[in-house]
């Protein structure tokens, strides 16, 4: 019998510089931090939060998005693994506001595209991870 899933629980992205990536994701999305090791954490807390690997987890509502520092390298959607991360917005107007926000942050992005069943807005994070905002028609 197939496994009956109901939603994606979390996604964790690997990044090269956690500080730079946190600044990017927090300025773009403003997600609240769900879990991170506090700077003044004692050894017991650090051990308890070792699963974070020095990263952070954000609460985006119905799911969690984590960032984990891994060292070097750059993202390439043409290798096995992640192609892109798409996040849903409610409407075309929200996509237009998102594009304006990216412009304010000087983050390059593609123009909003009509792909038939939805509209999409594509851009990349500091590690070149392909991100997409989408609004269904």
Sine and cosine of phi, psi and omega as CSV:
sin_phi,cos_phi,sin_psi,cos_psi,sin_omega,cos_omega
0.00,0.00,0.69,-0.72,0.03,-1.00
-0.89,0.45,0.45,-0.89,0.07,-1.00
-0.98,0.21,0.81,-0.58,-0.06,-1.00
-1.00,-0.04,1.00,-0.08,0.04,-1.00
-1.00,0.02,0.37,-0.93,-0.01,-1.00
-0.88,-0.47,-0.31,0.95,-0.01,-1.00
-0.12,-0.99,0.19,-0.98,0.16,-0.99
-0.99,0.11,0.79,-0.61,-0.02,-1.00
-0.99,0.15,-0.74,0.67,0.03,-1.00
-0.34,-0.94,0.34,-0.94,0.10,-1.00
-0.73,-0.68,0.70,-0.72,0.08,-1.00
-0.86,-0.51,0.80,-0.60,0.03,-1.00
-0.98,-0.18,0.64,-0.77,0.09,-1.00
-1.00,-0.04,0.69,-0.73,-0.07,-1.00
-0.74,-0.68,0.33,-0.94,-0.02,-1.00
-1.00,0.02,-0.54,0.84,-0.07,-1.00
-0.71,-0.70,0.97,-0.23,-0.10,-1.00
-0.89,0.46,-0.60,0.80,0.01,-1.00
-0.89,0.45,-0.73,0.68,0.01,-1.00
-0.90,0.43,-0.68,0.74,-0.02,-1.00
-0.93,0.37,-0.65,0.76,0.05,-1.00
-0.87,0.49,-0.69,0.72,0.00,-1.00
-0.87,0.50,-0.69,0.73,0.00,-1.00
-0.89,0.46,-0.84,0.55,-0.09,-1.00
-0.91,0.42,-0.59,0.80,0.00,-1.00
-0.95,0.30,-0.57,0.82,0.03,-1.00
-0.97,0.24,-0.56,0.83,0.00,-1.00
-0.97,0.26,-0.76,0.65,-0.16,-0.99
-0.96,-0.28,-0.46,0.89,-0.02,-1.00
0.91,0.41,0.44,0.90,-0.01,-1.00
-0.91,0.41,0.61,-0.79,0.09,-1.00
-0.96,0.29,0.59,-0.81,0.04,-1.00
-0.96,0.28,0.79,-0.61,0.05,-1.00
-1.00,0.01,-0.67,0.74,0.00,-1.00
-0.43,-0.90,0.70,-0.72,0.10,-1.00
-0.33,-0.95,0.44,-0.90,0.04,-1.00
-0.98,0.22,0.86,-0.51,0.05,-1.00
-0.90,0.43,0.56,-0.83,-0.02,-1.00
-0.84,0.55,-0.59,0.81,-0.06,-1.00
-1.00,-0.10,0.35,0.94,-0.06,-1.00
-0.92,0.39,0.65,-0.76,0.07,-1.00
-0.99,0.13,0.03,-1.00,-0.07,-1.00
-0.87,0.50,-0.62,0.79,-0.02,-1.00
-0.91,0.41,-0.68,0.73,0.02,-1.00
-0.92,0.40,-0.68,0.74,0.03,-1.00
-0.87,0.50,-0.64,0.77,0.04,-1.00
-0.91,0.41,-0.68,0.74,0.00,-1.00
-0.89,0.46,-0.57,0.82,-0.05,-1.00
-0.98,-0.18,0.31,0.95,-0.02,-1.00
-0.86,0.52,-0.45,0.89,0.01,-1.00
-0.89,0.47,-0.25,0.97,0.03,-1.00
-0.98,0.18,-0.32,0.95,-0.01,-1.00
0.80,0.60,0.58,0.82,0.00,-1.00
0.99,0.15,0.16,0.99,-0.05,-1.00
-0.97,-0.23,-0.44,-0.90,-0.08,-1.00
-0.57,-0.82,0.47,-0.89,0.13,-0.99
-0.83,-0.56,0.74,-0.67,0.02,-1.00
-0.96,-0.27,0.56,-0.83,0.09,-1.00
-0.99,-0.12,0.93,-0.37,-0.03,-1.00
-0.97,-0.26,0.28,0.96,0.04,-1.00
0.92,-0.39,-1.00,-0.09,-0.02,-1.00
-0.99,0.11,-0.13,0.99,-0.04,-1.00
-0.52,-0.86,0.09,-1.00,0.06,-1.00
-0.89,-0.46,0.56,-0.83,0.11,-0.99
-0.82,-0.57,0.82,-0.58,0.00,-1.00
-0.92,-0.39,0.43,-0.90,0.12,-0.99
-0.85,-0.52,0.73,-0.68,0.00,-1.00
-0.77,-0.64,0.86,-0.52,0.03,-1.00
-0.95,0.32,0.69,-0.72,-0.02,-1.00
-0.79,-0.61,-0.13,0.99,0.01,-1.00
0.91,-0.42,-0.93,-0.36,-0.13,-0.99
-0.91,-0.41,0.12,-0.99,0.04,-1.00
0.93,-0.38,0.21,-0.98,0.08,-1.00
-0.72,-0.69,0.42,-0.91,-0.01,-1.00
-0.94,0.34,0.59,-0.81,0.10,-1.00
-0.55,-0.84,0.95,-0.33,-0.04,-1.00
-0.93,0.36,-0.13,0.99,0.03,-1.00
-1.00,-0.03,0.10,1.00,0.15,-0.99
-0.98,-0.19,0.27,-0.96,0.05,-1.00
-0.88,0.47,0.67,-0.74,-0.01,-1.00
0.77,-0.64,-0.67,-0.75,-0.05,-1.00
-0.97,0.24,0.71,-0.70,0.13,-0.99
-1.00,-0.01,-0.79,0.61,0.08,-1.00
-0.26,-0.97,0.27,-0.96,0.09,-1.00
-0.93,-0.37,0.85,-0.53,0.00,-1.00
-0.94,-0.35,0.71,-0.70,0.02,-1.00
-0.86,-0.51,0.71,-0.71,-0.08,-1.00
-1.00,0.05,0.68,-0.74,0.18,-0.98
-0.91,-0.40,0.25,-0.97,-0.12,-0.99
-0.98,0.22,-0.50,0.87,-0.16,-0.99
-0.39,-0.92,0.21,-0.98,0.11,-0.99
-0.86,0.51,-0.65,0.76,0.03,-1.00
-0.85,0.52,-0.63,0.78,0.05,-1.00
-0.91,0.42,-0.61,0.79,0.07,-1.00
-0.90,0.44,-0.65,0.76,0.03,-1.00
-0.89,0.45,-0.65,0.76,0.07,-1.00
-0.91,0.41,-0.61,0.79,0.03,-1.00
-0.90,0.44,-0.67,0.74,0.04,-1.00
-0.87,0.49,-0.67,0.75,0.03,-1.00
-0.90,0.44,-0.64,0.77,0.03,-1.00
-0.90,0.44,-0.70,0.72,0.05,-1.00
-0.88,0.48,-0.63,0.77,0.06,-1.00
-0.87,0.49,-0.69,0.73,0.02,-1.00
-0.87,0.49,-0.54,0.84,0.00,-1.00
-1.00,0.02,0.05,1.00,-0.06,-1.00
0.84,0.54,0.63,0.78,0.05,-1.00
-0.98,-0.18,0.89,-0.45,0.00,-1.00
-0.88,0.48,0.55,-0.83,0.03,-1.00
-0.43,-0.90,0.32,-0.95,0.09,-1.00
-0.98,0.20,0.32,-0.95,0.14,-0.99
-0.92,0.39,0.39,-0.92,0.08,-1.00
-0.89,0.46,0.74,-0.67,-0.04,-1.00
-0.90,-0.43,0.62,-0.79,0.13,-0.99
-1.00,-0.07,0.93,-0.38,-0.03,-1.00
-0.97,-0.25,0.33,0.94,0.05,-1.00
0.99,-0.12,-0.92,0.39,-0.03,-1.00
-1.00,0.00,-0.20,0.98,-0.06,-1.00
-0.32,-0.95,0.12,-0.99,0.16,-0.99
-0.94,-0.35,0.58,-0.81,0.02,-1.00
-0.73,-0.68,0.47,-0.89,0.08,-1.00
-0.76,-0.65,0.88,-0.47,-0.09,-1.00
-0.95,-0.31,0.63,-0.77,0.09,-1.00
-0.38,-0.93,0.00,-1.00,-0.07,-1.00
-0.73,-0.69,0.48,-0.88,0.04,-1.00
-1.00,0.05,0.00,-1.00,-0.05,-1.00
-0.88,0.48,-0.38,0.93,0.06,-1.00
-0.99,-0.10,0.24,0.97,0.02,-1.00
0.96,0.29,0.25,0.97,0.05,-1.00
-0.92,0.39,0.78,-0.62,-0.03,-1.00
-0.97,0.26,0.84,-0.55,0.02,-1.00
-0.88,-0.47,0.53,-0.85,0.00,-1.00
-0.63,-0.78,0.70,-0.71,0.17,-0.99
-0.96,-0.27,0.68,-0.74,-0.08,-1.00
-0.70,-0.71,0.56,-0.83,0.10,-1.00
-0.73,-0.68,0.87,-0.50,0.04,-1.00
-0.93,0.37,0.47,-0.88,0.05,-1.00
-0.98,0.17,0.00,0.00,0.00,0.00
